Amino acid sequence: MTEREQRLLVSRALDIGERMLLCGGEVSRVEDTISRILKSYGADRVEVFTILSFISLTAVFGDQVQTENRRVSIVAYSNDFTRLEQLNALSRDICLNTPALSAIDEKLEAITPTPRQKQLKELYLLLGYVLSGSGFAVFFGGSWLDALGTGLCCMAVWFLNWLLKRSALQRLFHAFLISFIAGALCYLAILLGLGEHPGQVMMGVIMVLIPGIAITNSMREMLISDTISGILRLVESLLIASAVAFGFALAMFAFKNYFPEENFTSLTADLPLLQVAAAAVGTLGFAILFNSRPKRLFLGALGGGLTWVVYLLVSRFLGQDFICVALAAGFGAAYAEIMARVCKAPATVFTILSEIALIPGGSLYITMHHLVGGRQSQALQFGAHTILIALAIALGIVFVTAFSTSFFSRKRRAATGHKH
């Protein structure tokens, strides 16, 4: 391989890694993918360093050293599981067949969405917003009328996101503005009779906006020693979560005279089957939001529903919510690992969806409600609970993922040794 071809190969490997990162791929997956691609073409040594907004790569080919750094625009970041699967399949094909570099360019171009596909995806997202918000409004104890109001508010959130996407708004102000408008619309929906319980309606909308998955993933990265990436992701996620919280809190303050007291009694607390069904519907909505492949939608919704079933069963015997969430998250991660091997897809595609119902969107809303009401001690209590739940989810995922990785690595080594 000539020096020019080496440089091109390094650039193409970075292209694939960057796109995987922007689609929601883990830092460890990005680094492993880049390393495998280059080594399949004869690189003697590969050093990759990845954080949320930067990839640094050095590859050694004999006496030639190729280095390239890539600044990743986090503005373009979004979970897109279909593209993540396509990129993962492409990297496997490259490692197995080592095609010509021109063929890699063609394959990358083939999985780049066209303008028409992007337009259709926007309409697809609208359905995801409605299902996820409405499902979780019922999940948190709302009525069917609350689900209707939440769905309408989520449609407005979709439209605002579509409208503001064309502007150059800073991400924090973008999150704050949409959250404030969404919060105001939730109260207006209640006043117009399109809902009964403002808390449950707002919880459903908050689930669509809060970066709970990013917060959990950041803790998971720190627990597996991707410390810098985890810290950066956590800081960014907390800033966005704060902007979302401030937007909703301002809406609460504006309407507090219309809703001086709020009842958080759940209408579904004694209806576990309805809760499970609502969790599955909400998870289905997120599967659509994350652009999962059609044949993955049912499996994703099933994972979310089953994870909540496990949580309900465990909570009957254990009173400690942290342990219950960690065990349920561990089950969700195990389900994801099994489905990933059955479907030959990245485990992330199923892991994130399986944990959706555990994300503490309800706790965040109650925290804000107490802050607006001047009840700092209760707000601090629920705020700490929100962080602890995110940590419990991360611990459950990390434990199962570490066990799975170790088990299958040992199995592969044993198979390789048997062949030799």
Buried (B, 14 or more C-beta within 10 A) or exposed (E): BEEEEBBBBBBBBBBBBBBBBBBBBBBBBBBBBBBBBBBBBEBEEBEBBBBBBBBBBBBBBEEBEBEBEBEBEBEEBEBBBBBBBBBBBBBBBBBEEBEEBEEBEEBBEEBEBEEEEEEEEEEEBBBBBBBBBBBBBBBBBBBEBBBBBBBBBBBBBBEBBEEBEEEEBEBBEBBBBBBBBBBBBBBBBBEEEBBBBBBBBBBBBBBBBBBBBBBBBBBBBBBBEBEBBBBBBBEBBBBBBBBBBBBBBBBBEEBBEEBEEBEBEBBBEEBBEBBBBBBBBBBBBBBBBBBBBEEBBEBBBBBBBBBBBBBBBBBEEEEEBBBBBBBBBBBBBBBBBBBBEEBEBBBBBBBBBBBBBBBBBBBBBBBBBBBBBEEEEBBEBBBEBBBBBBBBBBBBBBBBBEBBBEEEEEEEEEEEEEEE
